[in-house]
Amino acid sequence: MEEIKPNEVYTTEETRNFLKISESTIKRFLKKGIIKAYKVGGRYRIWGREILRLLSPEIESKVYKAYRKAKEKTKKKIENW
């Protein structure tokens, strides 16, 4: 597999191949702002550092913390019913 270079620009197709995700998933990531991208000539371009940011363990821990927080909040709401 090719190395992801932080200062190189990639297409959505190249990004999908790096992340091994579907076309609908990449569209969802772009729409929700999970991946920051720039539109050039009607097509998205993504910096390599954005792809690397998604692959970092730091993101995983942030997602877990957000999940735990949402779970606890939901538990408290249910208890109040």
C-alpha positions as CSV (number, residue, x, y, z in Angstrom):
1,M,0.0,0.0,0.0
2,E,1.1,3.5,-0.8
3,E,2.2,5.8,2.1
4,I,-0.1,8.7,2.9
5,K,1.9,12.0,2.7
6,P,0.6,14.8,5.0
7,N,1.2,17.6,2.5
8,E,-0.2,15.8,-0.6
9,V,-3.7,16.3,-1.9
10,Y,-5.9,13.3,-2.6
11,T,-9.2,12.7,-4.4
12,T,-12.2,11.2,-2.7
13,E,-11.5,7.9,-4.4
14,E,-8.0,7.7,-3.2
15,T,-9.2,8.6,0.3
16,R,-11.8,5.8,0.1
17,N,-9.1,3.3,-0.8
18,F,-6.9,4.4,2.1
19,L,-9.7,4.2,4.6
20,K,-11.3,1.2,3.0
21,I,-14.8,2.7,3.2
22,S,-17.7,2.9,0.7
23,E,-18.7,5.8,-1.5
24,S,-21.7,6.6,0.7
25,T,-19.6,6.6,3.8
26,I,-17.1,9.1,2.3
27,K,-20.0,11.3,1.3
28,R,-21.4,11.2,4.8
29,F,-18.0,12.0,6.3
30,L,-17.7,15.0,4.0
31,K,-21.3,16.2,4.7
32,K,-20.9,16.0,8.4
33,G,-17.5,17.6,8.4
34,I,-15.7,14.5,9.8
35,I,-13.2,14.9,6.9
36,K,-12.3,18.4,6.0
37,A,-12.1,18.9,2.2
38,Y,-11.9,21.6,-0.4
39,K,-13.9,21.7,-3.6
40,V,-11.7,22.3,-6.7
41,G,-13.5,22.3,-10.1
42,G,-16.6,20.7,-8.6
43,R,-14.6,17.8,-7.0
44,Y,-13.4,17.4,-3.4
45,R,-9.7,17.4,-2.6
46,I,-8.5,16.1,0.8
47,W,-5.1,16.8,2.4
48,G,-3.2,13.8,3.5
49,R,-3.0,15.1,7.1
50,E,-6.8,14.9,7.3
51,I,-6.6,11.2,6.3
52,L,-3.9,10.6,8.9
53,R,-5.9,12.4,11.5
54,L,-8.8,9.9,11.0
55,L,-6.4,7.0,11.4
56,S,-4.8,8.2,14.6
57,P,-5.5,6.5,17.9
58,E,-6.3,9.9,19.4
59,I,-9.5,10.1,17.3
60,E,-10.6,6.7,18.6
61,S,-10.2,7.8,22.2
62,K,-12.2,11.0,21.5
63,V,-15.0,9.0,19.9
64,Y,-15.1,6.6,22.9
65,K,-15.3,9.5,25.3
66,A,-18.2,11.0,23.4
67,Y,-20.0,7.7,23.3
68,R,-19.6,7.2,27.0
69,K,-20.9,10.7,27.7
70,A,-23.9,10.2,25.5
71,K,-24.6,6.8,27.1
72,E,-24.5,8.3,30.6
73,K,-26.8,11.2,29.6
74,T,-29.2,8.7,28.1
75,K,-29.2,6.6,31.2
76,K,-30.0,9.6,33.4
77,K,-32.9,10.6,31.1
78,I,-34.4,7.1,31.2
79,E,-34.1,7.0,35.0
80,N,-36.1,10.3,35.3
81,W,-39.0,8.7,33.4
